[in-house]
Amino acid sequence: MTDPWYSDGLKFSCTQCGNCCGGAPGDVWLNEDEIAALAERLGLDDKTFRRKYTRKVGRRGISLVEKRNYDCIFFDKKRGCTVYEDRPLQCRTWPFWRSNLRDQEEWENEAQSC
């Protein structure tokens, strides 16, 4: 077995540009703990939070809703992520997703939009 192309490490520093928070349709998956944390952060009960900020996606699970321009519902162009401290794991782990680590070309392509 050979080492992955990134075995010497990867450097990434968030510029807080928000490019990963919208621009194209997508899903931001939530688990029950993330839903609870976001609801508490916003001062909402679980049911109200789910109705206002989530959508069911087939059998796959629960995703955040998006704005009409496909930005994350919690992204503000001036302030950035308005729930940053409680953002979902999917957001916390960007750009270190398997799809971006497939090969160096994918990594560099994603870096171009960041």
C-alpha positions, -999 to 999 in steps of 0.1 A, spaced: 0 0 0 14 34 -10 11 66 11 -16 90 -1 -4 120 -22 -9 142 9 11 121 33 35 150 40 5 171 52 -17 197 37 -18 234 45 -51 252 47 -60 285 63 -96 298 61 -99 332 46 -136 334 56 -145 343 20 -177 322 23 -172 305 -11 -178 271 5 -210 284 20 -230 287 -12 -231 294 -48 -244 261 -59 -272 238 -47 -261 213 -21 -269 196 12 -255 204 47 -263 173 67 -273 176 103 -273 150 131 -296 152 162 -269 168 183 -262 195 157 -299 203 154 -302 206 192 -271 229 194 -283 252 166 -319 253 180 -305 263 214 -282 289 199 -311 305 182 -334 302 212 -358 279 194 -375 247 204 -366 216 183 -398 216 163 -397 253 154 -360 250 143 -367 220 121 -397 237 105 -378 269 98 -343 258 90 -343 222 78 -356 199 51 -358 162 48 -339 148 18 -354 115 8 -342 87 31 -307 103 35 -315 126 63 -319 162 74 -302 191 56 -302 228 63 -324 248 39 -307 273 15 -314 308 5 -328 314 -30 -292 320 -43 -281 287 -27 -261 303 1 -264 286 35 -293 299 55 -268 310 82 -243 327 59 -243 365 58 -220 382 32 -210 409 57 -207 389 89 -199 354 76 -213 323 94 -238 335 119 -236 302 138 -199 296 135 -193 282 169 -221 256 164 -217 250 127 -222 214 116 -194 189 113 -197 190 75 -187 227 77 -161 222 103 -142 196 82 -141 216 49 -120 213 28 -107 180 42 -134 160 25 -127 127 8 -138 141 -26 -113 170 -23 -85 146 -12 -90 121 -40 -60 136 -58 -38 167 -59 -57 181 -89 -90 180 -70 -74 197 -40 -60 224 -62 -93 229 -80 -111 235 -48 -83 259 -37 -90 280 -68 -125 289 -55 -113 296 -20 
